[in-house]
Amino acid sequence: MKLVCAQNNLNSHLSLVSRAVSSRPTHPVLANVLLNADAKTQRVSLSAFDLSLGIQTSFPAQVEESGSLTLPAKLLSDIVSRLPDGDITLDSGTEADAGLLTTLTCASGRYQMRGMGAEEFPELPVIEDGELATLSAEALIDGLRGSLFAASADETKQVLTGVHLSLQPDGLEFAATDGHRLSVVQTIEEEASPDRSKSETALNVTIPAKALQELIKMLGQGGSSVAVQFDQGQAIFEWTDQRLTSRLLEGQYPNYRQLIPKQFSHQMTVDRRLLLGALERISVLADQKNNIVKMSLNDSTQELTLSVDAQDVGSGRETMPAQISGDSLEVAFNVKYLVDGLKAIATTEVQMQLNTATSPAILSPLGSIKMTYLVMPVQVRN
């Protein structure tokens, strides 16, 4: 295999696939990245796979000799990222010694590294008879940004460590919960995908958060529509020259819709940045003893008061204007849950709806995508 490519091209695509390289490989080849050079198409593809998450990407290059090999991902990335701008020649020699010693040549010098044969690298999953849906990249990004943060980090609750995606007649629904909070985002697509009407089985899968975090980063670099294919165990996202594969999480996802109240006796509209800033300041004290902040909704003064009382440490209090309907109410929350939710919302104003100091509260953006963020209050003993 022999090819010439730009340093910045190889470096950016290497950093992309390196996210799917196993940190604790069960087999030495899983610590490598697979390079495939094709003289006919004049393209190089890079693949990494940790047996759960797989990433594949390709870019144009001057391919003089076709071939495949695997090279240590970290070593290759560390070398390429430090090379100067300009062309890099990558040569693995003749077929007799291919995969053993590869030479990287640039304007300032040359490096050699030992690889392994491509035949040892596991194939990325393919789906023969799965379901197919075509989704807009923008809808995927919006939905994931509004839900991913609420997924559980507790590996013992496997199905909660992912985001549940379901295809509705008018768009996509994303849901994530860790048992204490729930975020549901509905993205409306103006035109239903032609594939959607053909498919009798709706998209209804739970995908690990780690894979979806990588998907957001990859989609942020470009892509208009994404083909999603899935079966009982795998999901594959494909667009332009990139592909991400992920195993699905097993188990029944909770019926989250029944947790969301239909009616509310209290409602408050407040400036999102104002509330977020005050919560971030007051959380410094909340962190000292516990993570609890009290919210007092005063309907007569139309003010919201935030307070923290960290025993033996100190106390904090902030007041801001708010549009409040319903009687005055005092309720306490885990401050981190409120901050996370407000950071995921992009609108100027945010609405909070609730019934009592012990029932679920709903945060939602005003005039944006349809997002419902449910937070359970904390019971405080006086």
HELIX and SHEET records of a PDB file:
HELIX    1   1 GLN A    7  VAL A   17  1                                  11    
HELIX    2   2 SER A   18  ALA A   20  5                                   3    
HELIX    3   3 PRO A   28  ALA A   31  5                                   4    
HELIX    4   4 ALA A   73  ARG A   82  1                                  10    
HELIX    5   5 ALA A  118  GLU A  120  5                                   3    
HELIX    6   6 ALA A  137  ARG A  145  1                                   9    
HELIX    7   7 LEU A  148  ALA A  150  5                                   3    
HELIX    8   8 GLN A  158  THR A  161  5                                   4    
HELIX    9   9 PRO A  194  LYS A  198  1                                   5    
HELIX   10  10 ALA A  209  LEU A  219  1                                  11    
HELIX   11  11 TYR A  256  LEU A  259  5                                   4    
HELIX   12  12 ARG A  272  LYS A  289  1                                  18    
HELIX   13  13 VAL A  335  ALA A  344  1                                  10    
SHEET    1   A 5 GLN A  62  GLU A  65  0                                        
SHEET    2   A 5 LYS A   2  ALA A   6 -1                                        
SHEET    3   A 5 ASP A  87  ASP A  91 -1                                        
SHEET    4   A 5 LEU A 101  CYS A 106 -1                                        
SHEET    5   A 5 GLY A 109  ARG A 114 -1                                        
SHEET    1   B 8 GLY A  67  PRO A  72  0                                        
SHEET    2   B 8 ASN A  32  ASP A  38 -1                                        
SHEET    3   B 8 ARG A  43  PHE A  49 -1                                        
SHEET    4   B 8 LEU A  53  PRO A  60 -1                                        
SHEET    5   B 8 GLN A 242  ARG A 247 -1                                        
SHEET    6   B 8 GLN A 234  TRP A 239 -1                                        
SHEET    7   B 8 SER A 225  PHE A 230 -1                                        
SHEET    8   B 8 GLU A 131  SER A 136 -1                                        
SHEET    1   C 9 ASN A 204  PRO A 208  0                                        
SHEET    2   C 9 GLY A 162  GLN A 168 -1                                        
SHEET    3   C 9 GLY A 171  THR A 177 -1                                        
SHEET    4   C 9 ARG A 181  ILE A 188 -1                                        
SHEET    5   C 9 LYS A 370  VAL A 375 -1                                        
SHEET    6   C 9 ALA A 361  PRO A 365 -1                                        
SHEET    7   C 9 GLU A 349  LEU A 354 -1                                        
SHEET    8   C 9 HIS A 266  ASP A 271 -1                                        
SHEET    9   C 9 GLN A 323  SER A 325 -1                                        
SHEET    1   D 4 GLY A 314  PRO A 321  0                                        
SHEET    2   D 4 GLU A 303  ALA A 310 -1                                        
SHEET    3   D 4 ILE A 292  ASN A 298 -1                                        
SHEET    4   D 4 LEU A 329  ASN A 334 -1                                        
END                                                                             
